[in-house]
Amino acid sequence: MPKSRRSFYAASALTLVLAAGLLGGSLGAASGDPGERVLIRAPKPYTSLVARIESMGGKVTYRYKYVDAIAAEIPRDSLSAVRRVVAPGAITKDEVIDAPASVDTTRGRPGLPAAVSELDVPYDAVDIVAEADLAGLAAASPNAYLINNSVANVTGQHSAGYAGQGVLVAVIDSGIRPGFPHISLDGSVVGCEDFVGDGLGCSNFANGGHGTFVAGMISANVVFTFSSTSSFRNAVLANCPSCFLNPPTNTQIPMLGTAPLSSIYALRVFAPTGGAPTSRILAAVERVIELRELYDAGDPAGQNIQVCNMSLGGSTVFAGRDLFDTAVDVMLERGIAPTISAGNAGPSSLTVGSPGTSASAITVGAASLTHNERILRYLQFGPVFGAQYRPFNGYQTAYFSSRGPNADGRLDPDVTMNGLGSYGQGFASSVAGITIGSGTSFAAPSVAGVAAVLRQRFPGATARQVRTAIIASANPFLLADGSTVLDQGTGYVDAGAAAALLASGSVPDALPASPQSVKSVKVNIEKGSDLHAQEGVVQESVTNLQPGQRHDIVYRVLPNTSQVIVTLSDVTPSLPPAEQNQLFGDDILVAVHTAKTSAIGEGDYPVFEFTTGGSFVVERPETGLMRVTVNGDWTNAGTISAHVTVFSVVDPIPQFTGQGKIGFGQTLAFPVKVPAGVAKAEFRLGWREDWSNYPASDVDMILVRPDGSLIFGGATLNNPEVITIDAPVQGQWIVLIDGFEVWTGTDKYELRVALDGKVVR
């Protein structure tokens, strides 16, 4: 758990426990943290709230201009006082957003040799593709686009002279590693601001490589020459022989972004290690808006930013309406088209992260182009494995790509773009290397480049119109894996079709109306999609799943469920063994996602298995809407069928240590005496406004040991929160229940403490 989250709970704990005299003041010394990092929604001006926080010894770190909120560090013994003067839900955790990274696409795959961990491939020479040459290259050599952008239909825009010239794209990410030729030879990066403050600055080779790779997906414009013995050259020759500029020698491979002549304005929010607090990323978003506002006012300090890419995100309990999403709404209103990665938490539904959940974003999922994956596998495992890993020739949605809908019923992602095996620079140990990256992180900036090209070609079009044109014109028929709107949105981005739509003058300058959401996630998703929530014993047959195709069972987990059991039987590939995948055979990927309805890292999957049948047990599952996702393994050669059974085991009449109601900001304490000789203590807290509610409550459990030290294992986004202690020390423990986010006034909680299986009453 991030430090910011741990320290927050010390505040409520300290206030309540010291007031009750339960620890004689020892908790303050034990916690050892100077303050709590929070975001507070409040109307402008913030004068009285800021004065109150400062009078308590707190510090306001950001006063936001474009959203009604501040970020603050508040002393732990003052937080309760601040909570009393703001509205329910106004204080949220300043969650740390994990630094984005390339996805390990071998996740869970058994029977493979050790993969090459760093695809750091050297090249022999590099040349810039000058503006004077680009249009001719696009017209005469469409193979220049085959590796990353062959099906985005952007070649025709470039050949007509529209390659993003004069368009500035903001990239909020990890800053820039200077010297990589794909963006340095033509000076693509025209501005760079640092929000981290660690001394490295925005442009430094010690920075993380993610932002540099992302920038290249937008604006790279170089041609690399590789030796005839290069592993990369030979991987491309084996799997994409048309990808070269100089046949039959076949040594020159272009690296072109979708807007290769656009400019980049980088804003660094991620240090080389660790994540970034949401407050910092919000500050960068506001800076992008401010720069555009200054430009529009004629201030020479402004910048004409027309597109902003954010290949980042985290969880949200209030999709579309949290502070992060609101900031993206403002960005679009101010004339900036936001492209945002959907997240890498697939393949289950309800896994898109914020700010991709914003109604204003162009939220981008990842597709998997066949030749890109085959090139990647060749490099990872060698020529034989590379050729056999992906026998299916059709394009797919990448298995890791987050899927919709959102908890409020809105559909996401909006579109898809290639995000598996992307060819770029930025991660290598030196500027003389190229690397391969995978993730929705690299799909989103490719769409940002398309937006930049459209903004150049249609300067009179608004950011909303460009957004609408990209989404409305996407190709829903390109992917061959049975992808639906929940997987691919409206389809794969088609730059030519988007340009034609804008040229027609028929694109509305307004966002589509959002569906009317209610408190029940079940009702929301059933109104907006073909998903249907079920409970009890569920039996379904899935037939002829294409490679990469998925089938979701939305399963309602009721309170006091001890187990959910998923059984796959009658798993039947359509092809005989000799025609199946010769490395793994054809099989099923079964992925069981918890009830969380937003992106959590690479997904919250208690079960993620490649299988030909069997039973899978989820112990003590979260209450709410679990997703049981049965996938035709994307590496299959043919279709596959199976029978799925899902059922629950429910505790007998439950016993509780305590139950009742808890309100926003309220903290309750339960002393528990632990005698000597106890082998195991289990503390379990559940509440009723779980992830099946929109918005969901976030109630947390913190344990105080007899010596006053704290255990934060129950201060997460899980429901129930569970902490198990082996051989707990003798003495008086305290269970603290904190109503951190309770949106409906009060919520019902149930606390169960068991010592060696016997419930403490």
C-alpha positions in Angstrom: 0.0 0.0 0.0 1.4 3.5 -0.9 2.7 5.5 2.0 0.1 8.3 1.4 -2.6 5.7 2.0 -1.0 4.3 5.2 -0.4 7.8 6.7 -4.0 8.8 6.1 -5.4 6.1 8.3 -3.0 7.0 11.1 -5.0 10.3 11.4 -8.4 8.8 12.2 -6.8 6.1 14.3 -4.9 8.6 16.4 -7.8 11.0 16.9 -10.2 8.3 18.1 -7.8 6.1 20.1 -6.2 8.9 22.0 -9.6 10.5 22.7 -10.7 7.2 24.1 -7.5 6.9 26.2 -7.1 3.3 24.9 -3.3 3.6 24.2 -2.3 6.4 26.5 -0.9 8.4 23.6 1.4 5.8 22.2 -0.1 5.8 18.7 1.2 9.2 17.7 4.8 8.1 18.3 4.3 4.8 16.7 2.8 6.1 13.4 5.8 8.5 12.8 4.2 10.3 9.9 3.9 14.1 9.8 0.7 14.4 7.8 -1.9 13.0 5.5 -2.1 13.7 1.7 -5.6 14.3 0.6 -7.7 15.8 -2.2 -10.5 18.0 -1.1 -13.3 19.2 -3.3 -14.4 22.7 -2.3 -15.9 25.7 -4.0 -13.7 28.7 -4.9 -12.4 30.8 -3.3 -10.6 28.4 -1.0 -9.7 31.1 1.5 -11.5 29.9 4.6 -10.7 26.2 4.1 -7.0 27.0 3.4 -6.9 29.2 6.5 -8.4 26.4 8.6 -5.9 23.8 7.3 -3.0 26.1 7.9 -4.1 27.1 11.4 -4.0 23.4 12.2 -0.4 23.1 11.0 -1.4 21.7 7.6 0.0 22.6 4.2 -2.0 23.2 1.0 0.2 21.8 -1.8 -2.1 22.7 -4.8 -4.9 25.1 -5.3 -6.5 24.0 -8.5 -7.7 26.7 -10.9 -9.9 24.7 -13.4 -11.5 22.2 -11.0 -12.9 23.1 -7.6 -10.4 21.3 -5.4 -7.3 21.6 -3.4 -4.6 19.1 -2.4 -3.3 19.2 1.1 -1.1 17.6 3.8 -3.1 17.6 7.1 -1.8 16.7 10.5 -3.2 13.4 11.7 -4.9 14.9 14.7 -6.7 17.6 12.6 -8.2 15.5 9.9 -11.5 14.8 11.7 -12.0 18.6 12.2 -11.6 19.2 8.4 -14.0 16.3 7.6 -16.7 18.0 9.6 -16.7 21.2 7.4 -16.8 19.6 4.0 -19.5 17.5 2.2 -19.6 13.7 2.2 -17.2 12.4 -0.4 -15.4 15.7 -0.6 -12.2 14.3 0.9 -10.6 11.5 -1.1 -7.2 9.8 -0.9 -4.4 11.3 -2.9 -3.8 7.9 -4.4 -0.5 7.0 -5.9 -0.8 6.2 -9.6 1.6 3.5 -10.5 4.2 4.5 -13.1 3.2 3.0 -16.4 5.4 0.3 -17.9 5.4 -2.2 -20.8 3.2 -5.2 -20.2 4.8 -8.7 -19.7 2.8 -10.4 -22.4 3.9 -13.9 -21.3 1.9 -13.6 -18.1 0.9 -17.0 -16.7 2.0 -19.0 -19.8 3.5 -22.3 -18.8 6.1 -24.3 -20.8 8.1 -21.4 -22.3 11.9 -21.0 -22.3 13.2 -18.0 -20.4 12.3 -14.9 -22.4 14.8 -12.2 -23.2 14.0 -9.7 -20.5 15.4 -6.6 -22.2 14.7 -6.3 -26.0 17.5 -3.9 -26.4 18.3 -4.2 -30.1 21.2 -2.3 -31.7 21.0 -0.6 -35.1 23.8 0.3 -37.5 22.7 3.7 -38.8 19.8 6.1 -38.6 18.6 8.9 -40.9 15.9 11.5 -40.5 12.9 11.5 -42.8 12.8 15.2 -43.6 9.5 17.1 -44.2 10.4 17.4 -47.9 10.7 13.7 -48.2 7.8 12.4 -46.1 4.9 13.0 -48.5 6.8 11.2 -51.3 7.8 8.3 -49.0 4.2 7.9 -47.9 2.9 7.9 -51.4 5.6 5.7 -52.9 6.4 3.4 -50.0 3.3 2.5 -47.9 5.4 -0.3 -46.5 7.0 2.3 -44.3 4.0 2.1 -42.1 3.6 -1.7 -41.9 5.0 -2.4 -38.4 3.1 0.1 -36.2 0.5 1.9 -38.3 -0.3 -0.3 -41.4 -4.0 -0.4 -40.8 -4.6 3.0 -39.2 -5.0 4.4 -42.8 -2.9 7.4 -41.9 -0.6 7.1 -45.0 -2.9 9.0 -47.2 -2.9 12.0 -44.9 0.9 12.1 -44.9 1.1 11.7 -48.7 -1.3 14.7 -48.9 1.1 16.8 -46.8 -0.7 16.4 -43.4 1.7 15.0 -40.9 1.1 17.1 -37.9 3.1 20.1 -38.9 2.5 23.0 -36.5 0.5 21.0 -34.0 1.7 20.7 -30.4 0.9 17.5 -28.4 1.3 17.5 -24.7 2.6 14.2 -23.2 2.1 13.8 -19.4 4.4 11.0 -18.5 7.9 10.2 -17.2 9.7 13.1 -19.0 12.3 12.6 -21.8 15.5 10.6 -22.1 17.4 12.9 -24.5 19.4 11.7 -27.4 17.2 9.0 -28.9 17.2 9.8 -32.6 13.6 9.0 -33.3 12.6 12.3 -31.7 15.8 14.2 -31.3 17.1 14.4 -34.8 14.4 16.9 -35.8 13.9 18.5 -32.3 10.4 17.1 -31.8 10.4 18.1 -28.1 9.9 21.8 -27.9 9.1 22.1 -24.2 9.6 20.1 -21.1 8.4 20.8 -17.5 9.2 18.8 -14.4 6.6 18.2 -11.6 8.6 15.7 -9.6 11.2 17.9 -8.1 13.8 15.1 -7.5 16.7 17.0 -9.2 16.6 15.1 -12.4 14.5 17.6 -14.3 12.2 16.9 -17.2 14.9 15.9 -19.7 17.5 13.6 -18.3 18.8 10.2 -19.5 18.2 8.9 -15.9 14.5 9.4 -16.4 12.1 6.5 -17.0 11.9 5.6 -20.7 8.1 5.3 -20.9 7.5 9.0 -21.8 10.2 8.9 -24.5 8.7 5.8 -26.1 5.2 7.3 -26.0 6.4 10.6 -27.6 7.9 8.5 -30.5 4.6 6.8 -31.1 3.3 10.3 -32.0 6.2 12.0 -33.7 9.0 9.6 -34.7 10.3 10.2 -38.2 13.5 8.2 -38.8 14.7 5.2 -40.8 17.0 2.7 -39.1 19.5 0.5 -40.9 20.2 -2.9 -39.5 23.0 -5.4 -40.4 22.0 -8.6 -42.2 22.8 -10.5 -39.0 20.6 -8.3 -36.7 18.0 -10.3 -34.7 15.5 -7.6 -35.2 16.0 -7.4 -39.0 15.7 -11.1 -39.3 12.6 -11.2 -37.1 11.0 -8.6 -39.3 12.1 -10.4 -42.5 10.5 -13.6 -41.3 7.2 -12.1 -40.2 6.8 -8.9 -42.2 8.9 -9.2 -45.4 7.3 -6.1 -46.9 8.3 -3.9 -44.0 11.6 -2.8 -45.6 12.4 0.3 -47.6 15.2 -1.3 -49.6 14.3 -4.7 -51.1 15.9 -7.0 -51.8 18.7 -6.0 -49.4 16.0 -5.6 -46.7 18.0 -3.7 -44.0 16.1 -0.4 -43.7 13.1 -0.2 -41.5 11.3 3.1 -40.9 10.0 4.2 -37.5 7.2 6.7 -38.1 4.7 8.1 -35.6 1.2 8.8 -36.7 2.0 12.5 -36.7 5.8 12.4 -37.5 6.1 16.2 -38.0 4.2 17.2 -34.9 5.9 18.7 -31.8 5.9 17.4 -28.3 5.5 19.4 -25.0 6.5 17.0 -22.2 5.3 17.2 -18.6 7.2 14.9 -16.2 5.1 13.5 -13.3 6.8 10.1 -12.8 10.2 9.6 -11.2 12.4 6.7 -12.5 10.9 4.4 -9.7 7.6 4.5 -7.9 4.4 6.2 -8.8 3.0 9.7 -8.7 0.3 11.1 -6.4 -2.9 12.0 -8.2 -2.5 15.6 -7.0 0.7 15.9 -9.0 -0.8 14.6 -12.2 -3.8 16.9 -11.8 -1.3 19.8 -11.5 0.2 18.8 -14.8 -3.3 18.6 -16.4 -4.0 22.1 -15.1 -0.7 23.3 -16.5 -1.6 22.1 -20.0 -4.9 23.9 -19.8 -3.2 27.0 -18.5 -0.7 27.0 -21.3 -3.5 26.8 -23.8 -5.5 29.5 -22.1 -2.4 31.8 -22.1 -2.0 31.2 -25.8 -5.6 32.0 -26.5 -5.2 35.2 -24.6 -2.2 36.2 -26.7 0.3 35.8 -23.9 3.7 34.9 -25.3 4.2 32.5 -22.4 1.4 30.3 -23.7 1.5 27.3 -25.9 -1.0 26.2 -28.6 -1.5 22.7 -27.2 -4.2 21.0 -29.3 -3.9 17.3 -28.1 -2.8 15.8 -24.8 -1.8 12.2 -24.2 -2.0 10.4 -20.9 -0.9 6.8 -21.0 -1.6 6.4 -17.3 -4.4 5.7 -14.9 -5.7 4.2 -11.7 -8.8 3.0 -9.9 -12.0 5.0 -9.3 -15.1 4.3 -7.2 -17.0 7.0 -9.1 -16.3 6.5 -12.8 -16.8 9.6 -14.9 -17.3 11.9 -11.9 -14.2 11.7 -9.8 -11.8 14.7 -9.7 -9.4 13.2 -12.3 -12.2 12.6 -14.8 -13.6 16.1 -14.2 -10.2 17.7 -15.0 -10.2 15.8 -18.4 -13.7 17.2 -19.0 -12.3 20.8 -18.6 -9.4 20.0 -20.9 -11.8 19.1 -23.8 -13.9 22.2 -23.0 -10.8 24.4 -23.4 -10.1 23.0 -26.9 -7.6 20.2 -26.2 -8.4 16.7 -27.4 -7.4 14.2 -24.7 -6.3 10.7 -25.6 -6.0 8.3 -22.7 -5.1 4.7 -22.4 -7.9 2.4 -21.2 -5.6 0.4 -18.9 -3.9 -3.1 -19.0 -6.4 -4.8 -16.6 -8.2 -7.0 -19.2 -9.5 -9.3 -20.3 -12.6 -9.0 -18.0 -15.3 -6.4 -18.3 -15.5 -3.3 -16.0 -11.8 -2.8 -15.9 -11.2 0.6 -17.5 -9.2 3.0 -15.3 -9.5 6.8 -14.5 -9.1 9.2 -16.2 -9.9 6.9 -19.2 -13.4 6.8 -17.6 -13.9 10.5 -18.3 -16.8 11.1 -20.7 -14.6 13.6 -22.5 -11.6 11.3 -23.2 -10.8 9.4 -26.3 -10.2 6.2 -24.4 -8.0 3.8 -26.3 -7.8 0.1 -26.0 -5.0 -2.1 -27.4 -5.3 -4.3 -30.5 -2.8 -7.0 -31.3 -1.6 -7.2 -34.9 -0.4 -10.6 -36.0 3.0 -9.6 -37.4 3.8 -7.4 -34.4 3.3 -10.3 -32.0 5.2 -12.7 -34.2 8.2 -10.3 -34.4 8.1 -9.9 -30.6 8.0 -13.7 -30.0 10.9 -14.3 -32.4 13.0 -11.8 -30.4 11.9 -13.3 -27.1 12.2 -17.0 -27.8 13.9 -17.5 -31.1 12.8 -18.2 -34.7 11.0 -21.5 -34.0 8.9 -20.3 -31.1 8.3 -16.9 -32.8 6.7 -18.5 -35.8 4.6 -20.9 -33.8 3.4 -18.8 -30.9 0.7 -17.0 -32.9 -0.8 -19.3 -35.6 -4.0 -17.3 -36.0 -3.7 -14.8 -38.8 -6.5 -12.5 -37.7 -6.1 -9.3 -35.8 -7.4 -9.3 -32.2 -8.0 -7.2 -29.1 -4.9 -7.6 -27.0 -5.8 -9.9 -24.1 -4.6 -7.4 -21.5 -6.6 -4.4 -22.8 -9.1 -3.1 -20.3 -12.8 -3.6 -21.3 -16.0 -1.8 -20.7 -18.5 -0.9 -19.7 -18.0 1.6 -16.8 -19.9 1.2 -13.5 -22.3 4.0 -14.6 -23.2 2.1 -17.8 -21.2 4.1 -20.3 -19.3 2.2 -22.9 -15.5 2.2 -23.0 -13.0 2.0 -24.6 -13.9 4.4 -27.4 -11.5 2.9 -30.0 -8.6 0.6 -30.4 -5.1 0.9 -31.9 -2.2 -1.5 -32.0 -0.6 -1.9 -28.6 1.2 -5.3 -28.6 4.7 -5.4 -29.9 5.1 -1.7 -30.7 8.3 -0.7 -32.3 10.0 2.3 -30.7 12.8 3.9 -28.7 13.2 5.1 -25.1 13.7 2.1 -22.9 17.1 0.9 -24.3 20.3 1.2 -22.2 21.8 3.6 -24.8 20.5 5.8 -27.6 21.9 3.2 -30.0 19.1 0.7 -29.3 15.5 0.2 -30.2 13.0 -1.7 -28.1 9.6 -3.3 -28.3 6.8 -2.3 -26.0 3.3 -3.6 -25.2 0.3 -2.0 -23.5 -2.5 0.4 -24.1 0.2 3.0 -23.2 1.4 2.8 -26.8 -2.0 2.5 -28.4 -3.2 5.9 -27.0 -0.3 8.1 -28.4 -0.8 6.6 -31.8 -4.4 7.9 -31.7 -3.0 11.2 -30.3 -1.0 11.5 -33.5 -4.1 10.9 -35.6 -5.8 13.7 -33.7 -2.8 15.9 -34.4 -3.0 15.3 -38.1 -6.8 16.0 -38.1 -6.2 19.2 -36.1 -3.7 20.3 -38.8 -5.9 19.4 -41.7 -9.1 20.9 -40.2 -8.0 23.9 -38.1 -11.6 25.1 -37.9 -12.8 21.9 -36.3 -13.2 21.9 -32.5 -11.5 19.4 -30.2 -15.0 17.9 -29.6 -15.5 17.4 -33.3 -12.1 15.8 -33.8 -12.9 13.5 -30.9 -16.3 12.6 -32.3 -14.9 12.1 -35.8 -12.2 9.6 -34.6 -14.7 7.6 -32.6 -17.5 7.7 -35.2 -15.4 6.7 -38.1 -13.5 3.8 -36.5 -13.5 0.4 -38.3 -15.5 -2.2 -36.4 -14.7 -5.0 -38.8 -10.9 -5.1 -38.8 -10.5 -7.4 -35.8 -11.2 -11.0 -36.5 -11.7 -12.4 -32.9 -15.3 -11.6 -32.3 -14.5 -8.3 -30.5 -17.6 -6.4 -29.4 -18.1 -2.7 -28.5 -17.0 -3.7 -24.9 -13.6 -4.8 -26.3 -12.9 -2.4 -29.2 -15.3 0.4 -28.8 -16.5 1.6 -32.2 -13.5 -0.1 -33.8 -9.9 0.4 -35.0 -9.0 4.0 -35.7 -9.2 5.0 -39.4 -7.5 8.3 -40.0 -8.7 8.6 -43.6 -12.3 7.9 -42.6 -12.1 10.4 -39.8 -10.8 13.0 -42.2 -13.6 12.3 -44.7 -16.2 12.7 -41.9 -14.7 16.1 -40.9 -14.6 17.2 -44.5 -18.3 16.4 -44.8 -19.1 19.1 -42.3 -21.6 16.8 -40.5 -19.7 16.2 -37.3 -21.7 17.7 -34.3 -19.8 20.0 -31.8 -21.2 18.3 -28.7 -20.6 15.2 -26.7 -23.2 12.4 -26.9 -25.6 12.2 -24.0 -24.5 9.9 -21.2 -27.0 7.2 -20.0 -28.9 8.0 -16.9 -27.0 6.1 -14.2 -28.5 4.8 -10.9 -27.0 3.5 -7.7 -27.0 -0.2 -8.9 -24.1 -1.2 -11.2 -26.2 -4.2 -12.2 -28.9 -1.9 -13.6 -26.4 0.4 -15.2 -24.5 -2.2 -17.1 -27.6 -4.2 -18.2 -29.1 -1.0 -19.7 -26.0 -0.1 -21.6 -24.7 -3.5 -22.7 -25.5 -7.2 -23.3 -24.1 -8.2 -19.9 -26.5 -9.8 -17.4 -25.8 -10.3 -13.7 -26.5 -13.7 -12.3 -26.3 -15.5 -9.0 -26.7 -18.9 -7.4 -25.8 -21.8 -9.7 -25.0 -20.6 -13.3 -24.4 -23.0 -16.2 -23.5 -21.8 -19.6 -22.1 -23.4 -22.8 -19.7 -21.3 -24.9 -19.3 -22.5 -28.4 -16.7 -21.8 -31.1 -14.8 -19.0 -29.4 -12.4 -17.5 -31.9 -8.7 -17.2 -30.8 -8.8 -14.1 -28.5 -12.6 -14.0 -28.2 -14.1 -13.9 -24.7 -17.3 -14.6 -22.9 -18.1 -12.9 -19.6 -20.3 -14.2 -16.9 -21.2 -11.4 -14.5 -21.7 -13.2 -11.2 -23.2 -11.6 -8.1 -21.3 -12.5 -4.9 -23.5 -12.1 -1.9 -22.4 -11.2 1.6 -20.9 -14.1 3.7 -19.9 -16.1 0.6 -16.9 -18.2 1.6 -16.1 -19.6 -1.9 -17.0 -19.2 -5.5 -16.2 -22.3 -7.6 -15.8 -22.1 -11.3 -15.7 -25.4 -13.3 -14.8 -25.8 -17.0 -15.8 -29.1 -18.6 -16.2 -30.5 -22.1 -13.4 -28.2 -23.4 -13.4 -29.1 -27.1 -11.0 -27.6 -29.6 -12.3 -27.6 -33.2 -9.0 -28.7 -34.7 -7.2 -32.1 -34.3 -4.0 -31.9 -32.2 -1.8 -31.9 -35.2 -3.4 -28.6 -36.4 -3.5 -26.8 -33.1 -0.9 -24.5 -31.6 2.2 -26.7 -31.7 3.7 -25.1 -28.6 0.7 -25.2 -26.2 -2.2 -26.9 -28.0 -5.4 -25.0 -28.2 -6.9 -24.2 -24.8 -9.0 -21.8 -22.7 -7.7 -18.8 -20.7 -10.0 -18.5 -17.7 -9.7 -15.2 -15.8 -11.8 -14.5 -12.7 -11.8 -10.9 -11.8 -12.9 -9.7 -8.4 -15.9 -7.4 -7.9 -13.8 -4.2 -8.4 -15.2 -2.1 -11.2 -12.1 -0.2 -12.3 -8.5 -0.8 -13.4 -6.3 -2.1 -10.6 -2.8 -2.5 -12.0 -2.9 -5.4 -14.5 -6.2 -6.6 -13.1 -7.3 -8.1 -9.8 -7.5 -11.7 -10.8 -7.5 -14.5 -8.1 -7.7 -16.9 -11.1 -5.8 -16.4 -14.3 -5.0 -19.8 -15.9 -4.5 -21.4 -19.3 -6.4 -24.7 -19.1 -8.1 -27.6 -20.8 -10.6 -28.0 -18.0 -10.9 -28.2 -14.2 -12.2 -26.4 -11.2 -11.0 -23.1 -9.8 -11.8 -21.9 -6.3 -11.9 -18.3 -5.1 -11.7 -18.1 -1.3 -13.5 -15.4 0.6 -14.4 -13.4 -2.6 -15.3 -9.7 -2.6 -19.0 -9.0 -2.6 -20.4 -7.4 -5.7 -20.2 -8.3 -9.3 -17.4 -10.8 -10.0 -16.6 -11.4 -13.7 -15.8 -15.0 -14.9 -14.2 -14.5 -18.3 -13.8 -17.5 -20.5 -11.4 -16.7 -23.4 -10.5 -18.6 -26.5 -6.7 -18.4 -25.9 -5.3 -15.8 -28.3 -2.6 -18.3 -29.3 -5.1 -20.9 -30.5 -5.1 -22.0 -34.1 -8.8 -22.7 -34.2 -12.1 -22.2 -32.3 -12.8 -23.8 -29.0 -15.9 -24.7 -26.9 -16.6 -25.4 -23.3 -19.2 -25.8 -20.6 -18.9 -23.4 -17.6 -20.5 -23.9 -14.1 -20.3 -21.2 -11.4 -21.7 -21.5 -7.9 -21.1 -20.2 -4.4 -20.6 -21.7 -1.0 -22.2 -19.5 1.7 -21.3 -19.5 5.4 -23.9 -20.9 7.8 -25.6 -18.3 10.0 -22.7 -15.8 10.3 -21.4 -14.6 13.7 -20.1 -11.1 14.1 -17.9 -9.3 16.6 -19.7 -6.1 15.8 -22.2 -4.7 13.3 -24.0 -1.5 12.7 -23.8 1.7 10.7 -20.9 4.0 9.9 -20.9 7.4 8.3 -18.6 9.5 6.2 -15.5 10.3 8.2 -16.5 8.3 11.2 -14.1 6.0 13.0 -15.1 3.2 15.3 -12.9 1.3 17.7 -13.3 -2.3 18.8 -10.9 -3.6 21.5 -10.1 -7.3 21.3 -8.3 -9.2 24.0 -6.0 -11.8 22.6 -5.0 -14.4 25.1 -1.6 -16.2 25.1 -1.2 -19.2 22.8 -3.5 -18.2 19.9 -2.2 -19.7 16.7 -4.1 -17.6 14.2 -6.3 -14.4 14.4 -8.5 -13.4 11.5 -10.0 -10.0 11.2 -12.6 -9.5 8.5 -14.7 -6.4 7.7 -17.4 -6.1 5.1 -19.9 -3.4 4.2 -23.0 -3.3 2.0 -22.3 -0.3 -0.3 -19.7 -2.5 -2.1 -18.4 -2.4 -5.7 -21.9 -3.3 -7.0 -22.9 0.3 -6.1 -22.3 3.5 -8.0 -20.4 5.1 -6.4 -18.9 2.5 -4.1 -18.1 3.1 -0.5 -14.5 2.7 0.7 -14.5 1.6 4.3 -11.2 0.5 5.8 -9.9 -1.5 8.7 -6.7 -0.7 10.6 -5.3 -2.9 13.5 -3.5 -1.4 16.5 -1.1 -3.9 18.2 -0.8 -3.9 22.0 2.4 -1.8 21.6 0.6 0.9 19.6 2.1 0.0 16.2 -0.3 -0.1 13.2 -1.2 -2.8 10.6 -2.7 -1.3 7.4 -3.4 -4.5 5.5 -7.1 -3.8 5.7 -6.7 -0.2 4.3 -7.2 -1.2 0.6 -10.0 -1.2 -1.9 -11.0 -4.7 -1.0 -14.4 -5.7 0.4 -14.2 -7.6 2.6 -11.0 -6.3 4.1 -9.2 -9.3 5.6 -6.1 -9.4 7.8 -4.8 -12.7 9.1 -2.1 -12.7 11.9 -0.2 -15.9 12.7 0.8 -16.2 16.4 -0.6 -12.8 17.4 1.0 -11.3 20.5 -0.9 -11.5 23.7 -2.7 -8.3 24.9 -5.3 -5.8 23.9 -5.6 -5.2 20.1 -7.9 -2.5 18.7 -9.8 -2.8 15.4 -10.4 0.6 13.8 -13.1 0.9 11.2 -12.9 4.1 9.1 -15.7 5.4 6.9 -13.4 7.0 4.5 -15.8 7.4 1.6 -19.4 6.8 2.4 -21.6 8.5 -0.2 -25.1 7.7 1.1 -24.9 9.1 4.6 -24.3 5.8 6.3 -23.3 2.3 5.4 -23.8 -1.0 7.2 -20.7 -2.8 8.3 -20.0 -6.2 9.7 -16.9 -7.0 11.7 -15.8 -10.6 12.4 -12.8 -11.4 14.5 -12.0 -15.1 14.9 -9.2 -16.5 17.2 -8.3 -20.0 16.1 -11.7 -20.1 14.4 -13.8 -19.0 17.3 -15.6 -15.7 16.8 -15.1 -13.1 19.4 -18.4 -11.7 20.5 
